[in-house]
Amino acid sequence: MAVAEPLSALSRWYLYAIHGYFCEVMFTAAWDFVVHFNWKFPGVTSVWALFIYGTSMLIVERMYLYLKDKCCTAARCLIYTIWTYIWEFCTGYILRQFDACPWDYSQFEFDFMGLITLEYAIPWLCGSFLMEKLVIRNTLRLRFDRPRDAAAAAAAPTAWCPSALTNGHIKNN
């Protein structure tokens, strides 16, 4: 029987990127609804968000693994939030050099160079908590399971094997 392998860094990056992209669209839709009462919920983002969120969350995963036994959840979430501001500023600054930065916080009262804003501190803090408790911890638990060979499947036909599945359900012969 093959041993289940943890997801590769690239696989985890992909999951984090898709998760961040989705959350960005949902957040912008909710924000537009709260501010403008727009019932169309036009969530928007940029393809750059895939790289930005995937890479940032992979780095936060490393922080989590290093800090989980060293400090409490609240301190870790504060560290993640500070990291988020640093990462958002740096990526925004680089993208702005190519006229490719998809966000501009200049209209916010507590913005810095239009690249970050303190108005999002509480949402980033809450997002950091959810990211650690739901996304990172569960992503680290995911495993690739290799199917057993045909001889092993024939010897134990009730055990899981790809040929015994139909639409995700075990076939009963």
N, C-alpha and C positions, 0 to 999 in steps of 0.2 A: 504494500500500500504506500502510495506516494505521500510525502509530507506536504501539508499546505504551506505555501510560501507567502510572506508579507508582500504587499504591493510595492512595486518599484517606486523610486522617487518620481520618475516621469508619470507614472499612473496616478500617484497622489497629487502631483502638480496639476494634472488634467482635471481631477475631481475638484480640487480647490479652485481652479480657474473657472470651471463651469458654475460652481456654487457662488463664487463672487460675482460673476456676470449676472446670474439670475437675481441675486440679492440686490444688485445695483439697479436693475430694471424695476424690481418691485418697490425699492425705496423711492426712486424718482417718481414712480406712479403715485405712491402714497403721499409723498411730499406735495406733488402737484394738486392732489385732491384736497389736502388739508389747507394749503395756501390759497388755491383758486377755485375750490369746489368743483373740479373738473371730473365729471362722472365718466369720461372716456378712459381715465387712468393711462395716459400716454407715457409709459415707462420708457426711458431712453438710456443708452450707454454708448460706448465706443468699443471697437474690437481691441483697442489697447487695454481695455479692462481685463481681458483674459490674461495677458502677460502680467499686468500689475497685480491682480488679485492672486493668481496662481503662485507667483514668485513670493509675494509678501506672506501668504499663508504657509508656504513651505518653510520660510524663515521663522515664522511664529511657531510652527510645529517644532522646530529645533529648539526654540526658546522654551516651549512647554516641556519638552523632554529634559532639558537642563534644569529648569526652575521648579518643576512639580514637587520635588522633595525639599526645596530650599526656602520657599516662601508661600504665603497663603494665596488663595484665588484672587482676592481683591488686589493684592500687590501685583500679581501676574497680569491681571487685566489692565491695570494702570500702565505697566510696562508695555503691553501690547498696544495700548492706545497711543502712547508716546511714539512707539515704533511706527504706528500707522500714520501719524502726522509727519514724521521724518520721511517715510517712504512716499507719501502722497506729495510732499513738497519736492523731493528730489526727482521723482518721475515726472511730475508736472513741469518742473523747471527745465528738465531735459527735453521733454516734448514741446515745450513752448519755443525752444530754440529753432525748431523745425515747423513752427506754426501748426502743431499737431495736438496741442493740449485740449482735451475735450471738455474741460470744466473751467469755470471762471467764477470765483466767489467774490468778485469785486463789489457786488451789490450788498454783501453782508457787512454788518457793522464791525465785527471783530475778525476781519480777514487779514491775511498777510500776503501781500503781492498778488492777491486774487487766487493763490494756489491752495491755501488752507484757510479754514475758518473755525474759530472756537465755538460757533453755534452748533457744530456737529460733535462736540466732545462727548455729550451724554449718549447720542446714538452710537458713536464709535466704541465707547466703553461697554454699552450693552451688547453690541455686536461682537466685541472681543470675548465677552463672557459666553455668549452662545457659540462662537467659533470654537473655543476651547472645549466646552462641555458637550456639544453635540457633533460638530463637524470633525475636529481634529481627533478627538478620542475615538470616535466611531470609525473614522478612516484608518486609523492605525490598527484597528481590530480586523479590518477586512483582509482576506487571504485569497490567493489563487489556489484552487484545488485542482490537481491534475487527475484526469480520469484514470481508473485502473485499467490494466490490460484486459484483453478479451478472456484469457484463461481464468483470471481472478473473478471476472464478472460472471462467467459460466458456473464457477464453483459456488458462488454466493449470489444467486439471481435476485434476491430481495434487497441486496445492498444497492446503493446508488451507483448507477453508471449511465452514461449518456444514451446508450441504445435503449434503456428501459424507460426513458422519459418521452412523453408526448405532450407538447404544449405546457411543460412545467409540471405535469402530473405523472406519477408513477403508473406504468401500465400493469394491469393485472391480467395475466394470461389465463 
